[in-house]
Amino acid sequence: MIRVCEPTLSGNEAKYVQDCLQTTMISSMGDYIKKFEHAFATYSQVKHGVAVSNGTTAIHLALEALGIGPGDEVIIPTFTMIATGNAVLYTGATPVFVDAELDTWNMDTSQIESKITEKTKAIIPVHTYGHPCDMDRINDIAKKHNLFVIEDAAEAHGAEYKGRKAGSLSDVACFSFYANKMITTGEGGMVITNNDQIAEKCRLLRNHAFVQPRFVHHQLGFNYRMTNIQAAMGLAQTENIQTFVESRIKNAQRYTELLKDVQGIECPPKKEWAKNVYWMYGILLNKSFPLSKDQLMAALRERGIGTRSFFHPLHAQPMFNNPKYKHVDTSGNFQKSQYLWQNGLYLPSSSHLTDAQIQEVVNAIKEIARNNL
Ligand SMILES: *Cc1c(COP(=O)(O)O)cnc(C)c1O
């Protein structure tokens, strides 16, 4: 079985985790938290890192730290993982959806301004599958309308926009370290920022808003702490992040080379200003491919090859049929996002994928296509 994505745990992970067990520093106190925060923030070219329990809580925490809540609107892509929208809903604010564009699979920046109202407080661009958004354009719009920008960089560790790292391009950025992300802590996340106040606020809110005297609380906090054990893994992973990023890029180039003359398959985008890290190697099937996305995925599964569908757009999620969310506007034209959902899937993308495995996946796709002509 070639799985769609597996973590690569061949560095100091076991050694550092063992150290946590030996020293009994297994909760959220311990040196690995600070070491991991420092290492990952430094890698991402920012000043502060605040490690948290997962990527979703990272986004929620960032929004809370910026004071976003009921009555506010936050602009997000409809083509994203559900967590981006859920984090906005947790605050009581309203997500406002923007369609995708086909030449990056990211939010269409030309549609952002038409979604801004007096209630808009922030924009959350998502660097989809490792390709950064056009951040100059987004930051210009935000500046003009006095909005915060929060990067959802959960899929873009190490990606670059005009030579600058994803996560360093906005007020505050959020990462996930779930098992399939570029680096993993099993479950985990981080908020990173250059802003001292935002970092301080995140540290406070992540830990129940504990202050002195202890057990006297002035605001609603959360338990979004990461454990020292997770951070130990995260530090070991960060030591190897450069290798992971390079492997994914090399694997993507190999896929693209082998797939380029397969009829009906479109390979992932890359703008000239972008360093796409290909967190997942996505393909789009167009009309000249003989099978549907679901048929191809099923046929590959039969041959022991794991794939995943592209995201189901948020505006069309059945959860919004609940009258509780009737304030969320799900109408409008989101054709590109629907198109991506209907025709997109990603192929096995682990960092340690071998050339032979890539060849096997491509051969299987070619054979399946040929058998169905
Ligand atoms: C993975 C992911 C998240 C959520 O991260 P979790 O750690 O699973 O909570 C958020 N946004 C995007 C775009 C993601 O891909």
The ligand as an ORCA input file, in Angstrom:
! r2SCAN-3c Opt
* xyz 0 1
  C      -4.870     20.937      8.610
  C      -5.497     22.249      8.434
  C      -6.035     22.974      9.508
  C      -6.306     22.396     10.866
  O      -5.311     21.815     11.536
  P      -5.624     20.723     12.679
  O      -4.287     20.598     13.324
  O      -6.086     19.489     12.009
  O      -6.631     21.318     13.603
  C      -6.482     24.265      9.280
  N      -6.446     24.814      8.061
  C      -5.978     24.140      6.998
  C      -5.965     24.829      5.674
  C      -5.518     22.826      7.136
  O      -5.079     22.150      6.069
*
